[in-house]
């Protein structure tokens, strides 16, 4: 038997050869892992069709398909119930995701987690965040109440207004607390499976006051408002990250922000504990209002692929030309920036949390 003895130079060459083989194998493995060709990505939205989150996901879906390796079909699936908690609980059972299931959320599924809602069996801080989209919202009222502008505010005072709500611990918390601060007598009807169905109830005349996040309100503006059936009151506004102040929403600059409207109708700026709590939850609920997650335990490689894909979407000419029309003028972050936005969204001042829990228990009999 012949024994091959390598010289020092031969040993070095052999090691380089092995390193090349290892690199090639890793590259091949990586390529196979990220090839979504012929696959379907299911994008879960825990709310009914027609609402802001649904419209947001359906806008992004075809562009995400183009940006992911292998161009898989991206299908939006609505799975409403429990202010977004039902679908989110199901998503939480998925571990070590393969990249073929993602979850989109909104403040309505964030707030129940933040407020220790007993229905919540999920912890979104454990999910890799690959997209974070800021948004806004607009409150409007039925013109049957005689309202056309802020000067007609007194016509609403003392009148019962009906509002379709997903629940007191959903993103509707912002609306309900805002209505209270304004002194409006709003009777919430709980149980709606998204802002979309609540808007439909408004269209049928069953509700007399409503709000929609920006992507959905853009349609309301071109239909109900244009037809004279609804009158916008104010936008929630936009958070100035540098000053912490709430300014006019850049998508609806013609409308006063909530604090600006408050000052118009009451002659003073909002203040006190309720105002501080409202600002805290507004920053959490709208600053990174809609996010996309992968299941807990998903590999760093797949997380990066999705972050890069959403970055690619944001850099595309299609997104630059159409996003303002369909989503409004808001910032969107992907990859590590999305993770930072998620961390900020899930950081709530303990005092604000305890105050709002007490308020919701006293006013709406919510049990935590």
VENJO-V887375 format. One record per pair of residues at least 6 apart in sequence whose C-alpha atoms are under 8 Angstrom apart, sorted by sequence separation. I is the first residue (numbers start at 0). J is the second residue. If there is no record, write none. Layout:
# VENJO-V887375
[[I	J] [I	J]]
This chain:
# VENJO-V887375
[[46	52] [47	53] [48	54] [64	70] [65	71] [79	85] [80	86] [140	146] [145	151] [146	152] [165	171] [166	172] [178	184] [179	185] [191	197] [200	206] [201	207] [210	216] [223	229] [224	230] [238	244] [239	245] [248	254] [261	267] [262	268] [312	318] [313	319] [322	328] [323	329] [359	365] [360	366] [46	53] [64	71] [78	85] [79	86] [111	118] [112	119] [164	171] [178	185] [201	208] [224	231] [238	245] [239	246] [247	254] [261	268] [262	269] [44	52] [64	72] [78	86] [111	119] [146	154] [167	175] [201	209] [237	245] [238	246] [247	255] [248	256] [261	269] [332	340] [44	53] [64	73] [112	121] [145	154] [146	155] [197	206] [236	245] [237	246] [247	256] [259	268] [293	302] [63	73] [112	122] [144	154] [175	185] [236	246] [237	247] [246	256] [258	268] [61	72] [144	155] [198	209] [236	247] [237	248] [245	256] [258	269] [356	367] [44	56] [61	73] [90	102] [197	209] [198	210] [236	248] [237	249] [60	73] [198	211] [234	247] [235	248] [245	258] [42	56] [60	74] [109	123] [234	248] [60	75] [87	102] [194	210] [194	211] [234	251] [57	75] [313	331] [56	75] [236	255] [237	256] [195	215] [234	254] [236	256] [83	104] [87	108] [202	223] [233	254] [234	255] [235	256] [236	257] [53	75] [167	189] [232	254] [233	255] [234	256] [235	257] [310	332] [160	183] [162	185] [164	187] [166	189] [231	254] [232	255] [233	256] [234	257] [310	333] [53	77] [83	107] [84	108] [160	184] [161	185] [162	186] [163	187] [164	188] [165	189] [166	190] [233	257] [309	333] [310	334] [82	107] [83	108] [158	183] [159	184] [160	185] [161	186] [162	187] [163	188] [164	189] [165	190] [166	191] [309	334] [82	108] [156	182] [157	183] [158	184] [159	185] [160	186] [161	187] [162	188] [163	189] [164	190] [165	191] [307	333] [84	111] [156	183] [157	184] [159	186] [161	188] [163	190] [164	191] [165	192] [233	260] [306	333] [307	334] [155	183] [156	184] [163	191] [165	193] [306	334] [48	77] [82	111] [91	120] [164	193] [165	194] [305	334] [306	335] [47	77] [91	121] [164	194] [40	71] [42	73] [44	75] [46	77] [47	78] [88	119] [91	122] [163	194] [303	334] [35	67] [36	68] [37	69] [39	71] [40	72] [41	73] [42	74] [43	75] [44	76] [45	77] [46	78] [47	79] [88	120] [302	334] [35	68] [36	69] [37	70] [38	71] [39	72] [40	73] [41	74] [42	75] [43	76] [44	77] [45	78] [46	79] [88	121] [164	197] [34	68] [35	69] [36	70] [37	71] [38	72] [39	73] [40	74] [41	75] [42	76] [43	77] [44	78] [45	79] [46	80] [84	118] [87	121] [163	197] [33	68] [34	69] [35	70] [36	71] [37	72] [39	74] [41	76] [43	78] [44	79] [45	80] [84	119] [162	197] [163	198] [35	71] [46	82] [84	120] [174	210] [45	82] [46	83] [81	118] [163	200] [213	250] [45	83] [163	201] [45	84] [45	85] [45	86] [44	86] [45	87] [43	86] [163	206] [161	205] [162	206] [238	282] [161	206] [162	207] [160	206] [161	207] [162	208] [163	209] [56	103] [160	207] [161	208] [162	209] [160	208] [238	286] [52	103] [290	341] [52	104] [116	168] [52	105] [287	340] [114	168] [286	340] [287	341] [43	100] [111	168] [287	344] [40	98] [41	99] [42	100] [43	101] [44	102] [45	103] [107	165] [110	168] [111	169] [286	344] [40	99] [41	100] [42	101] [43	102] [44	103] [45	104] [110	169] [39	99] [40	100] [41	101] [42	102] [43	103] [44	104] [109	169] [110	170] [283	343] [284	344] [38	99] [40	101] [42	103] [107	168] [108	169] [283	344] [107	169] [108	170] [282	344] [283	345] [106	169] [107	170] [283	346] [106	170] [107	171] [283	347] [105	170] [141	207] [140	207] [141	208] [280	347] [140	208] [279	347] [139	208] [140	209] [279	348] [138	208] [139	209] [138	209] [139	210] [138	210] [279	351] [137	210] [138	211] [250	323] [136	210] [137	211] [136	211] [137	212] [276	351] [136	212] [137	213] [275	351] [276	352] [135	212] [136	213] [250	327] [134	212] [135	213] [250	328] [276	354] [134	213] [137	216] [249	328] [250	329] [276	355] [136	216] [181	261] [249	329] [148	230] [82	165] [147	230] [148	231] [149	232] [81	165] [82	166] [146	230] [147	231] [148	232] [142	227] [143	228] [142	228] [82	169] [141	228] [142	229] [141	229] [142	230] [140	229] [141	230] [139	229] [140	230] [139	230] [140	231] [139	231] [140	232] [138	231] [139	232] [180	273] [137	231] [138	232] [139	233] [180	274] [137	232] [138	233] [137	233] [138	234] [137	234] [138	235] [176	273] [136	234] [137	235] [135	234] [136	235] [135	235] [136	236] [177	277] [135	236] [176	277] [135	237] [173	277] [173	280] [173	281] [217	325] [81	190] [83	192] [82	192] [81	192] [82	193] [149	260] [214	325] [80	192] [152	264] [214	326] [79	192] [135	248] [213	326] [214	327] [79	193] [149	263] [150	264] [170	284] [213	327] [149	264] [50	193] [51	194] [50	194] [51	195] [47	192] [48	193] [49	194] [50	195] [46	192] [47	193] [49	195] [50	196] [46	193] [47	194] [48	195] [49	196] [47	195] [47	196] [135	285] [134	285] [133	285] [134	286] [133	286] [134	287] [132	286] [133	287] [134	288] [132	287] [133	288] [134	289] [131	287] [132	288] [133	289] [131	288] [132	289] [131	289] [132	290] [55	214] [131	290] [51	211] [54	214] [130	290] [131	291] [50	211] [51	212] [54	215] [129	290] [130	291] [50	212] [51	213] [128	290] [129	291] [130	292] [51	214] [128	291] [129	292] [51	215] [128	292] [129	293] [50	215] [51	216] [127	292] [128	293] [49	215] [126	292] [127	293] [126	293] [127	294] [126	294] [127	295] [126	295] [125	295] [126	296] [127	297] [129	302] [110	284] [109	284] [127	302] [129	305] [130	306] [106	283] [129	306] [106	284] [105	284] [106	285] [130	309] [129	309] [106	288] [105	288] [106	289] [104	288] [105	289] [104	289] [105	290] [103	289] [104	290] [103	290] [104	291] [103	291] [102	291] [103	292] [101	291] [102	292] [101	292] [102	293] [168	359] [101	293] [134	326] [167	359] [100	293] [101	294] [134	327] [100	294] [98	293] [134	329] [133	329] [134	330] [167	363] [96	293] [132	329] [133	330] [96	294] [132	330] [133	331] [167	365] [95	294] [96	295] [98	297] [132	331] [94	294] [95	295] [96	296] [97	297] [131	331] [132	332] [93	294] [94	295] [95	296] [96	297] [130	331] [131	332] [93	295] [94	296] [95	297] [96	298] [130	332] [131	333] [91	294] [94	297] [95	298] [98	301] [130	333] [90	294] [91	295] [97	301] [129	333] [130	334] [129	334] [128	334] [129	335] [131	337] [130	337] [131	338] [129	337] [130	338] [128	337] [129	338] [131	340] [128	338] [131	341] [127	338] [128	341] [124	341] [124	342] [124	345] [113	345] [113	347] [109	345] [52	289] [67	304] [67	305] [114	352] [113	352] [67	308] [66	308] [114	356] [66	309] [63	308] [66	311] [63	309] [66	312] [63	312] [117	366] [62	312] [116	366] [117	367] [116	367] [115	367] [114	367] [58	325] [33	301] [55	325] [33	304] [55	326]]
